[in-house]
């Protein structure tokens, strides 16, 4: 979904990696990089801990954040975190199922 939107909107793509360790962050970054390169795109990355809601909010409230894409079921972030992000987002939000 992010790749399709990026092509249509012509804006920079920032991937927020919410992880428990730097090792997992490196693995996810490599996976996302591969997918984006295959589509001819690039992204910058921000990494924060899974339970660091203030860091997530800081990222999504920055002027560079023009759209937030979240898992619709909240399983990865937890429903409470997703609701907090939705309440504070000042940009469009896409919930992906």
C-alpha positions in Angstrom: 0.0 0.0 0.0 2.8 2.4 0.9 4.6 1.8 -2.4 1.4 2.5 -4.4 0.7 5.6 -2.5 4.2 6.9 -2.8 4.0 6.6 -6.6 0.8 8.5 -6.7 1.6 11.2 -4.2 5.3 11.9 -5.1 6.3 12.4 -1.5 9.3 11.1 0.5 8.7 7.8 2.2 9.7 7.5 5.9 9.4 4.1 7.4 9.0 4.0 11.2 10.3 0.7 12.4 8.8 -0.3 15.8 11.0 -3.0 17.2 12.3 -4.7 20.3 16.0 -4.7 19.3 18.5 -3.1 16.9 19.1 -6.5 15.3 15.4 -6.8 14.4 15.5 -3.2 13.1 18.4 -4.1 10.8 16.5 -7.1 9.4 13.3 -5.1 8.8 15.2 -2.3 7.2 16.9 -4.8 4.8 13.5 -6.3 3.9 11.9 -3.0 3.3 14.9 -1.7 1.3 14.7 -4.8 -0.9 11.0 -4.3 -1.6 11.3 -0.6 -2.3 14.4 -1.0 -4.5 12.4 -3.6 -6.5 9.8 -0.9 -7.0 12.4 1.7 -7.9 11.8 3.7 -4.6 13.8 4.7 -1.6 12.9 5.5 2.0 14.5 7.0 5.1 14.1 5.1 8.4 13.3 6.0 12.0 13.6 3.3 14.7 11.9 3.3 18.0 11.2 0.7 20.7 7.8 -1.1 20.6 6.7 0.6 23.9 8.0 4.1 23.2 4.8 5.8 22.3 6.2 9.3 22.8 8.9 8.6 20.2 6.3 7.3 17.7 4.1 10.4 18.4 7.1 12.7 17.8 7.7 11.1 14.4 4.2 11.2 13.2 3.7 14.8 14.4 6.7 16.0 12.4 5.9 18.1 9.2 7.5 15.4 7.1 4.8 12.9 8.0 2.1 13.3 5.4 0.4 9.9 5.9 0.4 7.2 8.6 -0.1 3.6 7.6 -1.0 1.3 10.4 -2.0 -2.4 10.8 -5.8 -2.4 11.0 -5.9 -5.1 13.6 -3.4 -3.5 16.0 -1.7 -6.8 16.6 1.9 -5.6 16.0 1.6 -2.4 18.0 -1.1 -3.2 20.4 -4.6 -1.7 20.3 -3.9 1.0 22.9 -0.8 2.2 21.0 -2.7 2.3 17.7 -5.5 4.3 19.3 -3.0 6.8 20.8 -1.4 7.3 17.4 -4.8 7.8 15.7 -5.8 10.4 18.3 -2.6 12.4 17.8 -2.1 12.0 14.0 -2.4 15.3 12.1 -2.3 13.6 8.8 -4.4 11.0 6.9 -4.3 7.5 8.3 -4.5 4.3 6.3 -5.4 1.2 8.3 -4.3 -1.9 6.4 -5.9 -5.3 6.9 
